[in-house]
Amino acid sequence: MLAETSLSIWGWGSLGVVLFLVTFGPFAIFYFAFYILCFVGGGFVVTLLFGKSNSEKYLEQCEHSFLPCTSVGIPKCIEEMKREARPIKIDRRLTGANIIDEPLQQVIQFSLRDYVQYWYYTLSDDESFLLEIRQALQYALVQFSARSKETDWQPYFTTRLVDDFGTHLRVFRKAQQRIAEKGDQMKDQAEDLVDTFFEVEVEMEKEVCRDLVCTSPKDEEGFLRDLCEVLLYILLPPGDFQNKIMRYFVREILSRGILLPLINQLSDPDYINQYVIWMIRDSNCNYEAFMNIIKLSDNIGELEAVKDKASEELQYLRSLDTAGDDINTIKNQINSLLYVIKVCDSRIQRLQSGKEIDTVKLAANFGKLCTVPLDHILVDNVALQFFMDYMQQTGGQAHLFFWMTVEGYRVTAQQQLEVLQSRQKDGKHQTNQTKGLLRAAAFGVYEQYLSEKASPRVNIDDNLVAKLAETLNHEDPTPEIFDDIQRKVYELMLRDERFYPSFKQNVLYVRMLAELDMLKDPSFRGSDDGEGESFNGSPTGSINLSLDDLSNVPSDETVQLHAYISDTVYADYDPYAVAGVCNDHGKTYALYAITVHRRNPNSEETWKTYRRYSDFHDFHMRITEQFENLANILKLPGKKTFNNMDREFLEKRKKDLNAYLQLLLNPEMMKASPALAHYVYDFLENKAYSKGKGDFARKVPPLIQKTYSDPDHCRVAAPIDDNVDDNIPLRVMLLLMDEVFDLKERNQWLRRNIKNLLQQLIRATYGDTINRKIVDHVDWMTSPEQVADAVKRFRDAFWPNGILAETVPRRDKAIRMRTRVAGKTKLLEVMPDELKHIIGAETTRKGILRVFEMFQHAQLNKRMVYVFLERFLETLFPQNKFHELFNKLHSRSKQMQRYKQRLHSTQAPSLQKR
């Protein structure tokens, strides 16, 4: 039944469909579906419109019934948005100087145009945001300008910059020494040098290491962002700083648009080399200096670049069709180029084989050395330091120092007797005083070198010594009183196999020849007996000694010594206090009367002795050199260049010197250093004090003192005492010469001689107004004209002709290598011969090339730039604790973490023992 019903349904349905299609056609089904869809859609639209009108009516009823009133701010905000934007007025004044404000405004305009506007206008035409950024930048510059006007820039330019540069050079020198100790163990010398450099930096700085900032671009960008954000926090008003969008824009402009490109340019070795060449562009390259650079080069890239260029020039010259006189010139040029190529090939092969030759050792073993006469050695500063080192090794230093002291005594005695004669002609009588001082100086020389208690004592004919003692006791001393003994001492040094003959066979003699630049091309020859032409050296009359003046005084603990300064008196300048001091008429100084009590079980003595401040200073230098632990305990009152004869100042100095004496005479101090008693007794004896330091060292405090806490691992400024002479250029030159030429590792006599020479040079050039001139120069450097000029140079470098400068493509490696060679050649060429004569040709070359090599590493240059920047901000914002901030910013340093781990591992065993 069900089956029949379903068949009837399907049958009638099929019949209806067939009839529908026959009647309306095959497309009728689509029309039918379209009609149904329109019906449904129409119903949905009617329902939506009806529901919306009812909902609005209902919400209106609810709003009037229980909802609170709408805020008036929203309509006002909408109204403000509909209005036209009013122009924002910006005050274009920044620093108060129009010559600075104009280029600064252009820099701001160019920065916004090239870093913000080019993309901002694609989003909006509203300029209010740009004006707000500009206003924030100007406000920051105004605050920056106000801070800079309140800052004293003299310490930054004259002290901090120099100290930081010296520290950087010291770290580089120590890193080079470690690399040299590693020898063949290193794979990549440049990379290894950078790692070693930062290892030494963290050992020296203790608290900070800048390896991440200098070696990782990502960390460098993060550091600059953090730094700029801190600066914006300081310079911007709180409201603008809280605006994150504007703050981020300004931060990115400063960090990535200005600071990062500037630092990259200043750190580029090729840029530095070009700048060096430009600075000494007036100096022509010398062929000899160029060949020396090639022979000394240890960079294969430099040698290959020079060789390729020489080959290119050689090929060009051979292609020329010349005749007549030109052919001889071209032949000479071709021969020179062939020689350059040969030297480059030889040097490259030697470097690749790893068989580097020490020319000094080679000359010592196989070379034929020229002979430098002894009398020439004794008058040449460079040669004398090596002979002095050798004599100290063999125990003959007393003979050499005696000879030098007598030379100094003779020159001074002659000068003072001439002064005495001129004063007698003018009716001034000071005969007894002059002769008494000369006698005291002569007795001092006798006691120090020839008497029975002299230590060390000059071993000479006893008859001559007795004759000299007789003369000193019964006759007035003359400039020639020591001549006979001095002549014997000279003959002893010349003939005795222990001294000069053995010195010529020693490696120190070969190194002396290297410093005199005489290993390959001797400038003169002489005989052993001193015949021949003398060097043009400095007169030995200006040479003073640094011997320990030990007195034969018992150091029995039962002897009690008490001393105090009882009075301060004035005296005319005393030019005879020690042999070798030049006359300086009209100068006055203060004398301190010291009352001394010495008590022992059998007797008690009291006397007065008079000492100058320079005597105290010389004594302090002597004992701190001999007893290193005293340097951290005893503090001598500082020197004062101006108004040092003021009564109030002298009273204060007297009080400080008294405190110094009481601390020095403390029984515990004497027990800790038993040998100190000899020096103290000698200083307090009632006699003319025989100074043991050089003229410069007596008059000027030690600007770069001997360090007592491992000088190799401390900053340059750390060992310098606060109480130093305020002679700015002298301090700067001494510090730089110490670090560039490594004078601390060399003979201390030479170092003092250099100090003396620099002081005389500065006084002869500028006189007593040098500090005032330097202060004026710093003021000139920070004047509006110079600041404006710097801003203009910055603007023109980044936006030449008002257009953003394109990134300069990196120059070809061969060109950069040849620039390096040209830069080194120029530097060696401009070094004065006088400097080579003072410290030696080899030392000069090594020092200059070390400085040049330091600038050939971009990472190390960045470190120096960042140090300068950090010191600049610390000086500009002294109240904002930038030092602690930089320590935190650099705290993620890997080298710093490794250093702390090593420090902890070394301290752990000692802590466990406790």
C-alpha positions in Angstrom: 0.0 0.0 0.0 2.8 2.4 0.9 4.7 1.5 -2.2 1.8 2.3 -4.4 1.3 5.6 -2.7 5.0 6.6 -3.1 4.8 5.7 -6.8 1.7 7.8 -7.3 3.5 10.8 -5.6 6.6 10.5 -7.8 4.4 10.1 -10.8 2.3 13.1 -10.3 5.4 15.2 -9.3 7.2 14.2 -12.4 4.1 15.0 -14.5 3.9 18.5 -12.9 7.6 19.3 -13.6 7.3 18.2 -17.2 4.2 20.3 -17.7 5.9 23.3 -16.0 8.9 23.0 -18.2 6.9 22.6 -21.4 4.7 25.6 -20.4 7.4 28.1 -19.1 10.6 26.9 -20.6 13.8 25.4 -19.1 14.9 28.7 -17.4 11.7 29.1 -15.4 13.3 27.3 -12.5 15.9 30.0 -12.1 13.3 32.7 -12.1 11.3 30.8 -9.5 14.4 30.6 -7.2 15.0 34.4 -7.7 11.5 35.2 -6.7 11.7 33.2 -3.5 15.1 34.9 -2.6 13.6 38.4 -3.1 10.7 37.6 -0.9 12.9 36.4 2.0 15.3 39.4 1.7 12.5 41.9 1.7 11.1 40.4 4.8 14.5 40.6 6.6 15.0 44.3 5.6 11.5 45.3 6.9 12.2 43.5 10.2 15.6 45.3 10.6 14.2 48.8 10.0 11.3 48.2 12.3 13.6 46.9 15.1 16.1 49.8 14.8 13.3 52.5 15.1 11.9 50.7 18.1 15.3 50.3 19.8 16.2 54.1 19.4 12.9 55.0 21.0 13.5 52.6 23.8 17.1 53.9 24.5 15.9 57.4 24.5 13.4 56.6 27.1 16.0 54.8 29.2 18.5 57.7 28.9 15.9 60.2 30.3 14.9 57.7 33.0 18.0 56.5 34.9 21.4 57.0 32.9 23.7 59.9 34.0 24.3 62.9 31.8 26.9 62.5 29.0 30.3 64.3 29.5 30.8 67.7 28.0 34.4 66.8 27.0 33.4 64.5 24.2 31.4 67.1 22.3 34.1 69.7 22.9 36.7 67.3 21.6 34.7 66.7 18.5 34.2 70.4 18.1 37.9 71.1 18.4 38.7 68.4 15.8 36.3 70.0 13.4 38.0 73.4 13.7 41.1 74.3 11.7 44.5 73.8 13.4 46.0 77.0 14.8 49.7 77.6 13.9 52.1 76.8 16.8 54.6 79.6 17.5 58.1 78.3 18.2 60.8 80.4 19.7 63.9 79.9 17.5 66.3 81.1 20.1 68.4 78.2 21.5 71.7 79.2 23.0 71.5 83.0 23.1 74.0 83.4 20.3 72.6 83.9 16.8 75.7 82.5 15.1 75.1 79.2 16.8 71.3 79.2 16.6 71.1 79.5 12.9 73.1 76.4 11.9 71.5 74.5 14.8 68.0 75.3 13.5 69.1 74.0 10.1 70.3 70.8 11.6 67.0 70.3 13.3 65.1 71.1 10.1 67.2 68.7 8.0 66.9 65.9 10.7 63.1 66.2 10.8 62.9 66.4 7.0 65.0 63.3 6.3 64.1 61.1 9.2 60.4 61.9 9.9 58.7 63.9 7.3 59.4 61.6 4.3 57.2 58.9 5.8 54.9 61.0 8.1 53.2 62.8 5.2 52.1 59.5 3.8 50.0 59.0 6.9 48.8 62.5 7.7 48.9 66.1 6.6 48.6 67.4 10.1 51.9 69.2 11.0 51.1 69.7 14.7 53.0 66.5 15.6 56.1 67.6 13.7 56.0 70.9 15.4 55.7 69.3 18.8 58.8 67.2 18.0 60.7 70.3 16.9 59.7 72.1 20.0 60.8 69.2 22.2 64.2 69.1 20.5 64.7 72.9 20.9 63.8 72.7 24.6 66.4 70.0 25.1 69.0 72.1 23.3 68.2 75.1 25.4 68.7 73.1 28.6 71.9 71.6 27.2 73.2 75.0 26.3 72.4 76.3 29.8 74.3 73.4 31.4 77.3 73.8 29.2 77.6 77.5 30.1 77.7 76.7 33.8 80.4 74.0 33.3 84.1 74.6 33.7 85.6 72.9 30.7 89.3 73.4 31.6 89.7 70.2 33.7 88.0 68.2 30.9 90.3 69.4 28.1 93.5 69.6 30.1 93.2 66.6 32.4 90.5 64.1 31.7 90.9 63.8 28.0 94.7 63.4 28.4 94.3 60.9 31.2 91.8 58.8 29.2 94.0 58.9 26.1 97.0 57.8 28.1 95.0 55.0 29.8 93.8 53.8 26.4 97.4 53.8 25.1 98.6 52.0 28.2 95.9 49.3 27.8 96.9 48.8 24.1 100.6 48.6 25.0 99.9 45.9 27.7 97.7 44.0 25.2 100.5 44.1 22.7 102.9 42.7 25.3 100.6 39.8 26.1 100.2 39.0 22.4 103.9 39.0 22.0 104.2 36.6 24.9 101.7 34.2 23.3 103.8 34.1 20.1 102.7 31.5 17.6 99.7 30.4 19.7 97.5 33.1 18.2 95.4 32.3 15.1 93.9 35.7 14.2 96.2 38.4 15.5 93.7 41.3 15.0 90.8 39.5 16.7 93.1 38.2 19.5 94.4 41.7 20.1 90.9 43.1 20.5 90.0 40.3 23.0 93.2 40.8 24.9 92.7 44.6 24.9 89.4 44.3 26.7 90.8 41.7 29.1 93.4 44.3 30.1 90.8 47.0 30.3 88.7 45.2 32.8 91.8 44.5 34.9 92.6 48.2 34.9 89.2 49.7 35.2 88.0 47.1 37.7 84.4 48.3 37.5 83.6 48.5 33.8 84.4 47.0 30.4 83.1 48.2 27.1 83.6 45.1 24.9 79.9 44.6 24.1 79.3 48.2 23.0 82.4 48.2 20.8 82.1 44.8 19.2 78.4 44.1 18.9 76.3 46.5 16.7 73.1 45.4 18.4 74.4 46.1 21.9 75.8 49.4 20.6 72.4 50.6 19.4 70.8 49.5 22.6 73.4 51.4 24.6 72.9 54.6 22.6 69.1 54.3 22.9 69.3 54.0 26.7 71.8 56.9 26.9 69.6 59.1 24.7 66.5 58.3 26.8 68.4 59.2 30.0 69.4 62.5 28.4 65.8 63.2 27.3 64.7 62.5 30.9 67.1 65.1 32.1 66.6 67.7 29.4 62.8 67.5 28.6 59.9 68.7 30.7 58.1 65.8 32.4 55.0 66.2 30.2 56.9 65.8 27.0 59.0 62.9 28.3 55.8 61.0 29.3 54.7 61.3 25.6 56.1 57.9 24.6 55.5 58.3 20.8 57.3 61.6 20.6 60.0 60.5 23.0 60.7 57.4 20.9 60.9 59.4 17.7 63.4 61.9 19.3 65.4 59.1 20.8 65.8 57.3 17.4 66.7 60.5 15.6 69.5 61.2 18.1 70.8 57.7 18.5 70.6 56.2 15.1 70.4 59.3 12.9 73.1 61.4 14.5 75.3 59.7 17.2 75.7 56.3 15.6 76.9 57.6 12.2 79.1 60.1 13.9 80.8 57.5 16.1 81.2 55.1 13.2 83.0 57.8 11.2 85.2 58.8 14.0 86.1 55.2 14.7 86.9 54.3 11.1 90.7 53.6 10.8 90.7 54.7 7.2 89.1 58.0 8.1 91.7 58.6 10.8 94.6 57.8 8.5 93.3 60.2 5.9 92.9 62.8 8.6 96.4 62.3 9.8 97.7 62.7 6.2 95.7 65.8 5.8 96.9 67.3 9.0 100.6 67.0 8.0 100.0 67.6 4.3 102.7 70.2 4.1 105.4 67.5 4.8 106.8 65.7 1.8 107.3 62.0 2.1 110.9 61.0 2.5 112.2 58.0 0.5 114.3 56.8 3.5 111.3 57.0 5.9 109.1 55.1 3.3 111.7 52.3 3.0 112.0 52.1 6.8 108.2 51.6 7.1 108.3 48.9 4.5 111.1 47.1 6.2 109.4 47.4 9.6 105.9 46.5 8.4 104.4 43.3 9.9 101.2 43.6 7.9 101.2 41.5 4.7 98.3 43.4 3.3 100.3 46.7 3.4 103.2 45.0 1.7 101.1 43.5 -1.0 99.3 46.7 -1.7 102.6 48.6 -2.0 104.0 45.9 -4.2 101.0 45.9 -6.5 101.1 49.6 -6.9 104.9 49.5 -7.6 104.3 46.8 -10.2 101.6 48.9 -11.8 103.9 52.0 -12.0 106.7 49.8 -13.3 104.6 48.5 -16.1 103.6 52.0 -17.0 107.2 53.3 -17.1 108.3 50.4 -19.3 105.5 51.2 -21.7 106.7 54.8 -22.3 108.5 55.6 -25.5 111.3 58.0 -24.4 114.6 59.2 -25.5 117.4 61.6 -24.6 117.7 62.8 -21.0 114.4 61.4 -19.9 115.5 57.9 -20.3 118.0 58.1 -17.5 115.4 59.5 -15.2 113.0 56.7 -16.1 115.8 54.1 -15.6 116.4 55.4 -12.1 112.7 55.3 -11.3 112.5 51.7 -12.6 115.4 50.6 -10.5 113.8 52.2 -7.4 110.5 50.4 -8.1 112.4 47.1 -8.6 114.1 47.6 -5.2 110.8 48.4 -3.5 109.2 45.2 -5.0 112.2 43.2 -3.9 112.0 44.5 -0.4 108.3 43.8 -0.2 108.7 40.2 -1.5 111.5 39.6 1.0 109.5 41.0 3.9 106.3 39.0 2.9 108.3 35.7 2.7 109.8 36.4 6.1 106.4 37.1 7.7 104.8 34.1 6.1 107.5 31.8 7.2 107.3 33.2 10.7 111.1 33.7 10.9 111.2 37.3 12.2 114.7 38.5 12.9 115.7 40.7 15.8 118.1 43.1 14.2 119.6 44.0 17.6 120.4 40.4 18.4 121.6 39.8 14.8 124.0 42.8 15.0 125.2 41.7 18.5 126.1 38.2 17.2 127.3 38.8 13.7 127.4 42.5 12.9 130.5 44.7 12.8 129.7 47.4 15.2 131.1 50.9 15.2 133.0 52.3 18.2 131.5 55.1 20.2 134.2 56.8 22.4 133.6 57.0 26.1 133.8 60.7 26.2 131.0 60.9 23.6 128.9 58.5 25.6 129.3 60.6 28.8 127.9 63.7 27.1 125.0 62.1 25.1 121.8 61.6 26.9 120.7 58.5 25.0 124.1 56.8 25.1 124.6 57.7 28.8 121.5 55.9 30.0 122.6 52.6 28.5 126.1 53.0 30.0 124.5 53.9 33.3 122.4 50.7 33.3 125.5 48.6 32.5 127.6 50.3 35.3 124.8 49.5 37.8 124.8 45.9 36.7 128.5 45.6 37.2 128.6 47.6 40.5 130.6 50.5 39.1 127.8 53.1 39.3 129.7 55.1 42.0 132.5 55.9 39.5 130.1 57.1 36.9 128.0 59.1 39.3 131.1 60.7 40.8 132.3 61.8 37.4 128.9 63.3 36.6 128.6 65.0 40.0 132.1 66.6 39.6 131.1 67.9 36.2 128.0 69.5 37.7 130.0 70.9 40.6 132.6 72.5 38.3 130.0 74.2 36.0 128.1 75.6 39.0 131.2 76.7 40.9 132.4 78.6 37.8 129.1 80.3 37.3 128.8 81.3 41.0 132.4 82.7 41.1 131.7 84.7 38.1 128.5 86.1 39.7 130.5 86.8 42.9 133.1 88.8 40.9 130.5 90.8 39.1 128.8 91.6 42.5 132.1 92.7 44.0 132.6 95.1 41.1 129.2 96.5 42.0 130.2 97.0 45.6 128.2 94.0 46.9 130.1 91.7 49.3 128.9 88.2 49.9 132.3 86.5 49.7 132.1 84.5 52.9 128.6 83.2 52.2 129.5 82.1 48.6 132.7 80.4 49.7 130.9 78.7 52.6 128.2 77.3 50.3 130.8 76.2 47.8 132.7 74.5 50.6 129.5 72.7 51.8 128.8 71.5 48.3 132.4 70.2 47.9 132.3 68.5 51.3 129.0 66.9 50.2 130.6 65.4 47.1 133.5 64.2 49.2 131.3 62.6 51.9 129.1 60.9 49.4 131.7 59.3 47.2 135.2 59.4 48.7 135.0 59.3 52.5 135.3 56.2 54.6 131.5 56.1 55.3 130.5 56.6 51.7 128.3 53.9 50.4 129.0 53.0 47.6 132.6 54.3 47.7 134.8 55.2 44.7 137.9 53.1 44.9 140.7 55.4 44.0 144.3 56.1 45.1 144.3 56.9 48.8 147.0 59.5 48.5 144.8 61.5 46.1 141.9 61.3 48.5 144.0 62.4 51.4 145.4 65.3 49.4 141.8 66.3 48.5 140.7 66.1 52.2 143.7 68.3 53.2 142.8 70.9 50.5 139.2 71.0 51.6 140.1 71.5 55.3 142.7 74.3 54.7 141.9 76.0 51.4 138.9 77.6 49.7 137.4 75.2 47.2 137.8 76.0 43.5 136.0 74.6 40.4 139.1 72.4 39.7 139.4 70.9 43.1 138.2 67.4 42.0 140.0 67.4 38.6 142.8 65.0 39.5 140.5 62.4 41.0 138.0 62.8 38.2 140.7 62.2 35.6 141.7 59.0 37.4 138.1 57.8 37.6 137.7 58.4 33.9 140.9 56.4 33.1 139.6 53.7 35.4 136.3 53.5 33.5 138.0 53.6 30.2 140.7 51.0 30.8 139.2 48.6 33.4 137.9 45.5 31.7 134.9 45.5 33.9 133.6 48.8 32.6 133.9 50.4 29.1 135.7 47.5 27.3 133.1 45.0 28.5 130.3 47.4 27.8 131.2 47.3 24.1 130.7 43.6 24.1 127.3 43.7 25.9 123.9 43.7 24.3 123.2 47.1 26.0 125.9 48.6 23.7 124.1 47.2 20.6 120.8 48.6 21.8 122.5 51.9 22.4 123.7 51.9 18.8 120.2 51.1 17.7 118.8 54.1 19.6 121.6 56.3 18.1 120.6 54.9 14.7 124.1 53.7 14.1 123.7 50.0 13.6 123.7 50.0 9.8 125.1 53.4 8.9 127.6 54.7 11.6 127.7 58.4 11.7 131.2 58.6 13.1 134.0 56.4 14.4 136.4 57.1 17.2 139.1 55.6 19.3 139.0 54.1 22.7 141.1 56.8 24.2 138.5 59.4 23.6 139.9 61.1 20.5 137.5 62.2 17.9 134.7 64.7 17.4 132.2 65.0 20.3 128.5 64.6 20.1 126.3 67.7 20.2 124.8 66.5 23.4 123.6 68.4 26.4 126.4 69.7 28.8 126.9 67.4 31.7 126.8 70.4 34.0 123.1 70.2 34.0 123.1 66.5 35.0 122.1 65.7 38.5 122.1 62.3 40.2 119.7 60.0 41.9 121.9 58.2 44.4 121.0 57.0 47.8 122.8 59.3 50.2 123.4 56.8 53.1 125.0 58.2 56.2 127.0 56.0 58.5 124.8 56.6 61.5 123.9 53.8 63.9 120.3 52.7 63.9 120.2 51.5 67.5 116.7 51.4 68.9 118.0 53.1 72.1 118.6 56.3 70.1 115.5 58.6 70.3 115.1 61.3 67.8 112.6 64.2 68.0 112.2 67.1 65.7 109.8 70.0 65.0 109.8 73.1 62.9 110.2 76.0 65.2 110.2 78.9 62.8 110.0 80.0 59.2 112.5 82.6 57.9 113.1 84.2 54.5 116.4 84.0 52.7 117.9 85.0 49.4 118.0 82.4 46.7 120.6 79.8 47.5 122.2 78.6 44.2 124.8 76.5 45.9 122.6 73.9 47.6 123.7 71.2 45.2 126.1 71.0 42.3 124.6 71.6 38.9 121.9 74.1 39.7 121.8 77.2 37.6 121.8 80.7 39.1 118.5 82.5 39.4 119.0 86.0 40.8 116.4 87.9 42.7 114.4 84.8 43.7 113.3 84.3 47.3 112.2 81.3 49.2 111.3 80.2 52.7 113.6 78.4 55.1 112.2 76.2 57.9 114.1 76.1 61.1 114.0 72.5 62.5 114.9 71.9 66.1 116.3 68.4 66.6 116.7 66.5 69.8 118.7 63.3 69.8 119.0 61.3 73.0 120.9 58.1 73.7 121.8 56.4 77.0 125.1 58.3 77.3 124.4 61.7 75.9 121.8 64.2 74.6 122.2 66.6 71.7 120.1 69.5 70.4 120.7 71.5 67.3 119.0 73.5 64.6 119.1 72.8 60.9 117.5 74.8 58.1 115.7 73.2 55.2 113.8 74.5 52.2 110.6 73.0 51.0 112.5 71.6 48.0 114.7 69.8 50.5 111.7 68.1 52.0 110.4 67.3 48.6 113.7 65.8 47.5 113.9 63.8 50.7 110.3 62.5 50.3 111.0 61.4 46.7 114.1 59.6 47.8 112.6 57.6 50.7 109.4 56.7 48.8 111.5 55.3 46.0 113.5 53.2 48.4 110.6 52.2 50.7 107.5 51.7 48.6 105.1 51.2 51.5 105.7 54.7 52.7 104.1 56.2 49.6 100.6 55.3 50.9 101.4 56.5 54.5 103.4 59.7 54.1 101.8 62.6 52.3 104.0 65.6 51.7 102.1 69.0 51.5 101.6 70.0 47.9 103.5 72.6 46.0 102.0 75.9 45.0 103.1 77.9 42.0 101.4 81.2 42.7 101.4 83.2 45.9 103.7 80.6 47.5 105.3 83.3 49.7 102.1 84.3 51.3 102.3 84.4 55.1 99.1 82.5 55.7 100.1 79.8 53.2 103.6 79.5 54.8 102.1 79.0 58.2 99.8 76.3 56.9 102.7 74.6 55.1 104.7 74.8 58.3 101.9 73.0 60.2 101.6 70.3 57.5 105.4 69.7 57.4 105.4 69.4 61.2 102.7 66.7 61.0 104.8 65.0 58.2 107.9 65.0 60.5 106.0 63.6 63.5 104.5 60.8 61.4 107.9 60.1 59.9 109.7 59.9 63.4 107.0 57.7 64.9 108.9 54.7 66.5 106.5 52.2 64.8 107.5 53.7 61.4 111.2 53.3 62.2 110.7 49.7 63.4 108.8 48.9 60.2 111.6 50.2 58.0 114.9 50.0 59.9 117.0 51.3 57.0 114.9 54.5 57.0 116.9 55.8 60.0 119.9 56.5 57.8 118.0 58.8 55.5 116.2 60.6 58.4 119.5 61.2 60.3 121.2 62.5 57.1 118.3 64.9 56.4 118.2 66.3 60.0 121.9 66.7 60.4 123.3 70.2 60.9 124.8 70.5 57.4 123.9 71.5 53.9 121.5 68.9 52.6 123.0 67.0 49.7 120.1 66.5 47.3 120.0 63.3 45.4 117.3 64.1 42.8 117.7 66.0 39.6 117.0 69.7 39.2 113.6 69.2 37.7 112.6 66.6 40.2 113.6 69.0 43.1 111.6 71.9 41.7 108.6 70.2 40.4 106.6 67.5 42.2 106.6 64.1 40.5 103.8 64.5 38.0 103.9 60.8 37.1 105.1 59.1 40.2 106.3 55.6 40.7 103.2 53.6 41.2 102.8 51.4 44.2 99.8 49.3 43.3 100.9 47.6 40.1 101.2 50.5 37.7 100.5 48.1 34.8 97.0 47.5 36.0 95.7 51.0 36.9 94.5 54.1 35.1 97.1 56.7 34.1 95.6 59.3 36.4 95.5 56.9 39.4 99.2 57.1 40.4 99.4 60.9 40.0 99.3 62.6 43.3 96.7 65.3 43.9 99.3 67.8 45.1 101.1 68.3 41.8 102.5 71.4 40.2 99.8 73.3 38.3 101.9 73.5 35.1 99.3 72.2 32.6 101.4 71.7 29.5 104.3 70.1 31.5 101.9 67.6 33.0 100.3 66.8 29.6 103.6 66.3 27.8 105.1 64.2 30.5 102.1 62.0 30.7 102.0 61.5 26.9 105.7 60.9 26.6 105.6 58.4 29.4 102.9 56.4 27.7 103.9 56.8 24.1 107.6 56.1 24.6 107.2 53.9 27.7 109.7 56.0 29.7 108.8 54.3 32.9 110.4 51.1 31.8 113.6 52.9 31.0 116.4 54.5 32.9 115.0 56.9 35.5 117.9 59.3 35.0 116.8 59.8 31.3 113.3 60.3 32.4 114.3 63.1 34.8 116.5 64.6 32.2 113.5 64.8 29.8 111.4 66.4 32.5 114.1 69.0 33.0 114.3 69.7 29.3 110.5 70.0 28.9 110.3 72.4 31.8 113.1 74.6 30.3 111.4 74.5 26.9 108.1 75.6 28.3 109.6 78.4 30.3 111.7 79.6 27.4 108.7 79.5 25.1 105.9 80.8 27.2 107.4 82.0 30.5 105.2 82.0 33.7 102.0 82.8 31.8 101.6 79.4 30.2 98.6 78.3 32.4 96.8 81.6 31.7 97.3 81.1 28.0 95.9 77.6 28.2 92.9 78.8 30.1 92.4 81.4 27.5 92.7 78.8 24.8 90.1 76.6 26.4 87.8 79.6 26.6 88.4 80.3 23.0 87.7 76.7 22.1 84.3 76.9 23.9 83.5 80.4 22.5 80.3 81.0 20.4 82.4 81.4 17.3 84.2 78.1 17.6 81.0 76.2 18.7 79.2 77.7 15.7 82.0 76.6 13.4 81.8 73.1 14.8 78.1 72.9 14.2 78.5 74.2 10.7 81.2 71.5 10.0 78.8 68.9 11.4 75.9 70.2 9.2 78.0 70.3 6.1 79.4 66.8 6.7 76.0 65.2 7.1 74.0 67.5 4.8 76.3 68.9 2.1 74.4 71.6 0.2 71.3 70.9 2.3 71.0 67.3 1.0 71.5 64.2 3.2 74.9 62.7 2.4 74.8 59.3 1.0 76.7 56.5 2.7 80.3 56.7 1.4 81.2 53.3 0.0 84.1 51.6 1.7 87.3 52.1 -0.2 89.2 49.3 -1.8 91.4 47.3 0.6 94.5 48.0 -1.4 93.9 51.8 -1.3 93.3 51.6 2.5 96.5 49.7 3.0 98.5 52.2 1.0 96.9 55.0 3.0 98.2 53.3 6.1 101.7 53.2 4.7 101.5 56.8 3.7 100.3 57.8 7.2 103.1 56.0 9.0 105.6 57.5 6.6 104.3 61.0 7.2 104.3 60.6 11.0 107.9 59.3 11.1 108.9 62.1 8.7 107.6 64.9 10.9 109.3 63.6 14.1 112.0 66.1 15.0 115.6 64.9 15.1 115.9 66.5 18.5 113.4 64.0 19.9 115.5 61.1 18.5 118.6 62.5 20.1 116.8 62.8 23.5 115.2 59.4 23.8 116.7 57.5 20.9 115.8 56.8 17.3 114.6 53.2 18.0 112.4 54.3 20.9 111.0 57.1 18.9 110.1 54.9 16.0 108.5 52.2 18.2 106.5 54.8 20.1 105.1 56.6 17.0 104.3 53.3 15.3 102.6 52.0 18.4 100.3 55.0 18.5 99.5 54.6 14.8 98.8 50.9 15.2 96.5 51.6 18.0 94.2 53.6 15.6 94.0 50.8 13.1 91.3 48.8 15.0 87.8 50.2 14.7 86.6 48.4 17.9 89.4 50.0 20.0 88.7 53.4 18.4 85.1 53.1 19.4 86.1 52.4 23.0 88.1 55.6 23.0 85.3 57.6 21.5 82.8 56.2 24.1 85.2 57.0 27.0 85.5 60.6 25.8 81.7 60.8 25.5 81.2 59.4 29.0 83.7 61.8 30.5 82.0 64.6 28.6 78.6 63.8 30.1 80.0 63.3 33.6 81.5 66.7 33.3 78.3 68.3 32.0 76.0 66.6 34.5 78.0 66.2 37.7 74.9 65.8 39.9 73.3 63.0 37.9 75.6 60.1 38.8 76.5 59.2 35.2 79.5 57.2 36.4 77.2 54.7 38.2 74.8 54.8 35.2 77.6 53.8 32.7 78.7 51.0 35.1 75.2 49.6 34.9 74.9 50.0 31.2 78.2 48.1 30.7 77.4 45.5 33.4 76.4 42.8 30.8 80.0 42.7 29.5 81.2 39.1 29.1 84.7 40.2 30.0 83.4 41.8 33.2 81.6 38.6 34.1 84.7 36.4 33.5 86.8 38.8 35.5 84.4 38.6 38.5 84.4 34.8 38.2 88.3 34.8 38.2 88.3 37.2 41.1 85.8 35.1 43.1 87.8 31.9 42.4 91.0 33.5 43.6 89.4 34.8 46.8 87.4 31.7 47.7 90.4 29.7 49.0 91.5 32.5 51.3 88.0 32.9 52.6 87.8 29.2 53.3 91.1 29.3 55.2 89.7 32.1 57.4 
